[in-house]
Amino acid sequence: IDFFAGGQNPCQVLDGEEGVLFVKKPDGRATGDAFVLFSKEEDADKALSKHRDCIGVRYIELFRSTTAEVQQ
């Protein structure tokens, strides 16, 4: 969440940590993917400007998704 709150284009994640949905494999292990819900459409646009920024030494890829993709 701090990743989105800082920098030149800060944006607010909907409901804090509750707005981050981690994708898991059938065995319960993390896939490394997550869906992040934002408070406003403009926050989602700001978040996309952080595509390929880094958290520590790992770069982060961001893509717009649909409600249907989140529900899968």
N, C-alpha and C positions, 0 to 999 in steps of 0.2 A: 504494500500500500504506500509505503514511503517513496517508492520508485515513481508513482504517479503524482504524489503530492509536491515533489520538489522540481527544480529545474526551471527553464524558461516558460514552459507551458503547464503549470500545475492544473490538475484535474481531480475531481472528487469521486471516489469509488462509492457506489450506492451502498448504504448500510455498513460501511467499513469492511471488516473482514468477512462479513456475511455476503458481501458482493463479489467475492472471489470463489469460483467453483472449480475445484481441481478435478481433472479427468483421471480415472483409475482403470487399470486393466481388470479383467474378470477375477484375477487372484488378489485384488486389492492394492497392488503396487501402483505407484504413480507413473503416468506416461510422460510427464514433463510438460503436458499441456494444461491450460486453465482458461476458463472464461471469466471475464471481468465485466461487471455491470456498473454503468456510470449513472450519476444522478441526472445528467442532462445530455442531450445529443451533442452539444458543443464540447462537453467534457470528453466524449468518445473521440471527437475529431482531434482534440488536443492530445489525447493519449496516442493516437496513431502517429503523431509527429515524433514520438519516442521510439519508433520502429528502429531496431538494431542498436539502440543504446545498450549500456551494460549495467548489470547488477553484479558488483564485484568484478570477476574476470569473465563472466558469462554474458554473451550478448542475448538480447531478447527480441524475438520476432513478434510483431503484432499484426493481426488481420481483423477486419470487420467480419462479424458473423450475424446470423439470424437467430430469432427465437427458436426456430425449429432445430437448428444445429445444437443449441444449448440443451434442448430437451431430449436429445438422442441418448 
